[in-house]
Amino acid sequence: MGCPKDFSIKGGMGAALLRQPEKIQEILATLVQNVKIPVTCKIRILDSLEETLNLCKMIQNCGVSALAVHGRRKEERSHQNNHDDYIRAISKELKIPVIANGGSNDIKCYEDILSFKKRTNAAAIMIARAAQWNCSVFRRQGSLPLESVIKSYLKYVVDYDSLVGNAKYCVQSMLRDLQDSDVGKALLDCQTLESLCQIWSLDAYYRLKQEEFKCRLGKSGLYQPSRGIKLSEEPIYKRLKIVDGNEDSMKLAPVVFHRGEVKKAETLLPKSILYMWTQRKGLQQPLYQTKSIEKLFYSIVTVEGKIYGSSVGSKSKRYAEQAAAQVCIDALDLAPVKSGS
């Protein structure tokens, strides 16, 4: 109940609920009575301390286990001072733990976190923006230089072949007021992960990792993780309930489909290659079945009565089907087909 954004307020959500104590009480009481895990909630402060204390006491009486308090009113924004005195008063009055929030402007290192906790007398601290700016604020020995943090982050980005858009956004959040500097402008101009790494002299590291990835590519340029999952260790397909027949006829391999790698190799997509092969052989066209499990997609493809699939989940149904097709292509030892052939 702390989001002050227009979309939340207009939809009756977030901070809009602060003026609807009956609805707050109904929501929290229902949750506490019907779930088996601790229920917590988060609020912003109201216009006066008295109003805020009354709201907090009502929330406590609903049976919640803890209350997070952002020390700004609905109309106040992050550049304005956080009302630490309100949080301190709430911490004194309530019997449940109070979690202080809103102090990022004053947090540059671990000692500042402790100071915020002491000023508010809170049981715990909730941090968002300060952690985005420099995640080493949690380091007890002191925060690390920003350049060091950015380099460490970019190495993770390269290691996991992350998207350049996501990486740019995170680094921009770290740079803050340095976005108008030469480094910030260079970052904005980046279109590839390699050019982003080059700003921090990590382009050689990027190329090294890309070479390692290529050593694990399938025939159509699909990345195959080095830590594969054997069928006997992979219960996920037993949960799919889409396999008819003998599981021994299933071929699984840890393949992830990357559209960019196929473009680089200038080959047809795995599904196209497999379809063309079945047409030439006069076989029934491949049959795909897909299920979504825990926000990932898993596909199998049936060709000539045999089942093929990737043991690694994909971010979309289309990518999952392409990965399954690639497993089949590798198992049948089919050659890649160049685009335009």
Backbone hydrogen bonds, N-H to C=O, Kabsch-Sander energy under -0.5 kcal/mol:
donor,donor_aa,acceptor,acceptor_aa,energy
8,S,5,K,-0.6
9,I,5,K,-2.4
10,K,6,D,-3.1
11,G,7,F,-0.9
12,G,9,I,-1.5
13,M,8,S,-3.3
15,A,3,C,-2.8
16,A,13,M,-2.1
17,L,14,G,-1.7
18,L,15,A,-1.3
19,R,16,A,-1.0
20,Q,17,L,-2.5
24,I,20,Q,-2.2
25,Q,21,P,-2.6
26,E,22,E,-2.2
27,I,23,K,-2.6
28,L,24,I,-2.7
29,A,25,Q,-2.4
30,T,26,E,-1.9
31,L,27,I,-2.1
32,V,28,L,-2.9
33,Q,29,A,-2.0
34,N,30,T,-1.0
34,N,31,L,-0.7
35,V,31,L,-1.7
41,C,66,A,-1.3
43,I,68,A,-2.3
44,R,1,M,-0.7
45,I,70,H,-1.0
45,I,72,R,-1.1
52,T,48,S,-1.9
53,L,49,L,-2.8
54,N,50,E,-2.3
55,L,51,E,-2.1
56,C,52,T,-2.4
57,K,53,L,-2.4
58,M,54,N,-2.0
59,I,55,L,-2.3
60,Q,56,C,-2.4
61,N,57,K,-2.1
62,C,58,M,-0.6
62,C,59,I,-1.0
63,G,60,Q,-1.7
64,V,59,I,-0.9
65,S,39,V,-3.1
66,A,39,V,-0.7
67,L,97,P,-2.3
68,A,41,C,-2.9
69,V,99,I,-2.9
70,H,43,I,-3.0
71,G,69,V,-0.6
71,G,101,N,-1.9
72,R,70,H,-1.2
76,E,73,R,-1.0
80,Q,77,R,-1.9
83,H,71,G,-3.7
84,D,82,N,-1.8
86,Y,83,H,-0.7
87,I,83,H,-1.3
88,R,84,D,-2.3
89,A,85,D,-2.0
90,I,86,Y,-2.3
91,S,87,I,-2.7
92,K,88,R,-1.7
93,E,89,A,-1.6
94,L,90,I,-2.4
99,I,67,L,-2.8
100,A,98,V,-0.6
100,A,124,A,-2.5
101,N,69,V,-2.1
102,G,126,M,-0.6
106,D,103,G,-1.7
107,I,104,S,-1.8
108,K,106,D,-0.7
110,Y,139,R,-0.6
112,D,109,C,-0.6
113,I,109,C,-1.1
114,L,110,Y,-1.8
115,S,111,E,-2.0
116,F,112,D,-2.3
117,K,113,I,-2.2
118,K,114,L,-2.2
119,R,115,S,-2.7
120,T,116,F,-1.8
121,N,117,K,-1.1
122,A,117,K,-1.0
123,A,98,V,-2.1
124,A,98,V,-1.3
126,M,100,A,-3.1
132,Q,128,A,-1.7
133,W,129,R,-2.5
134,N,130,A,-1.9
137,V,134,N,-1.7
138,F,135,C,-1.2
139,R,136,S,-1.9
140,R,138,F,-0.6
142,G,139,R,-1.8
149,V,145,P,-1.8
150,I,146,L,-2.7
151,K,147,E,-2.3
152,S,148,S,-2.1
153,Y,149,V,-2.4
154,L,150,I,-2.7
155,K,151,K,-1.8
156,Y,152,S,-1.5
157,V,153,Y,-2.2
158,V,154,L,-2.5
159,D,155,K,-2.8
160,Y,156,Y,-2.1
161,D,158,V,-1.2
162,S,157,V,-2.6
167,A,163,L,-2.0
168,K,164,V,-2.7
169,Y,165,G,-2.0
170,C,166,N,-2.1
171,V,167,A,-2.4
172,Q,168,K,-2.6
173,S,169,Y,-1.9
174,M,170,C,-1.4
175,L,171,V,-2.3
176,R,172,Q,-1.8
178,L,175,L,-2.3
179,Q,176,R,-1.5
180,D,177,D,-0.5
181,S,178,L,-1.6
184,G,178,L,-0.8
185,K,181,S,-2.5
186,A,182,D,-2.2
187,L,183,V,-2.1
188,L,184,G,-1.9
189,D,185,K,-1.4
190,C,186,A,-0.6
190,C,187,L,-1.2
196,L,192,T,-1.6
197,C,193,L,-2.4
198,Q,194,E,-1.9
199,I,195,S,-0.9
199,I,196,L,-0.6
200,W,196,L,-0.6
200,W,197,C,-0.9
201,S,198,Q,-1.6
202,L,197,C,-2.8
206,Y,202,L,-2.3
207,R,203,D,-2.3
208,L,204,A,-2.2
209,K,205,Y,-2.2
210,Q,206,Y,-2.3
211,E,207,R,-2.0
212,E,208,L,-1.7
213,F,209,K,-2.4
214,K,210,Q,-2.2
215,C,211,E,-1.2
216,R,213,F,-2.0
217,L,214,K,-1.5
218,G,222,L,-2.3
221,G,218,G,-1.7
223,Y,221,G,-0.5
223,Y,256,V,-0.6
224,Q,216,R,-2.1
228,G,226,S,-1.2
233,E,230,K,-1.1
234,E,231,L,-1.3
237,Y,234,E,-0.6
238,K,235,P,-1.0
239,R,235,P,-0.9
239,R,236,I,-0.7
240,L,236,I,-0.6
241,K,237,Y,-0.7
244,D,242,I,-0.7
245,G,243,V,-0.5
249,S,246,N,-1.6
250,M,247,E,-1.7
251,K,307,I,-2.9
252,L,250,M,-0.5
253,A,309,G,-1.4
255,V,253,A,-1.9
256,V,223,Y,-2.5
261,E,258,H,-0.5
262,V,258,H,-1.3
263,K,259,R,-1.9
264,K,260,G,-2.1
265,A,261,E,-2.0
266,E,262,V,-1.0
267,T,262,V,-1.5
268,L,337,V,-3.0
273,I,269,L,-2.3
274,L,270,P,-2.6
275,Y,271,K,-2.3
276,M,272,S,-2.6
277,W,273,I,-1.9
278,T,274,L,-2.2
279,Q,275,Y,-2.0
280,R,276,M,-2.2
281,K,277,W,-1.8
282,G,278,T,-0.5
282,G,279,Q,-0.9
283,L,278,T,-2.8
287,L,302,T,-1.7
288,Y,286,P,-0.6
289,Q,300,I,-2.3
291,K,298,Y,-2.2
293,I,291,K,-0.5
293,I,296,L,-3.0
296,L,293,I,-1.4
297,F,314,S,-2.9
298,Y,291,K,-2.5
300,I,289,Q,-2.3
301,V,308,Y,-2.7
302,T,287,L,-2.5
303,V,301,V,-0.6
303,V,306,K,-2.6
306,K,303,V,-2.0
307,I,249,S,-1.2
308,Y,301,V,-2.3
309,G,251,K,-2.2
310,S,299,S,-0.7
311,S,253,A,-1.4
314,S,297,F,-2.4
320,A,316,S,-2.0
321,E,317,K,-2.2
322,Q,318,R,-2.0
323,A,319,Y,-2.3
324,A,320,A,-2.1
325,A,321,E,-2.4
326,Q,322,Q,-2.1
327,V,323,A,-1.9
328,C,324,A,-1.9
329,I,325,A,-2.5
330,D,326,Q,-2.7
331,A,327,V,-2.3
332,L,328,C,-2.4
333,D,329,I,-0.6
333,D,330,D,-0.6
334,L,329,I,-2.3
338,K,336,P,-0.5
339,S,266,E,-2.5
341,S,338,K,-1.8
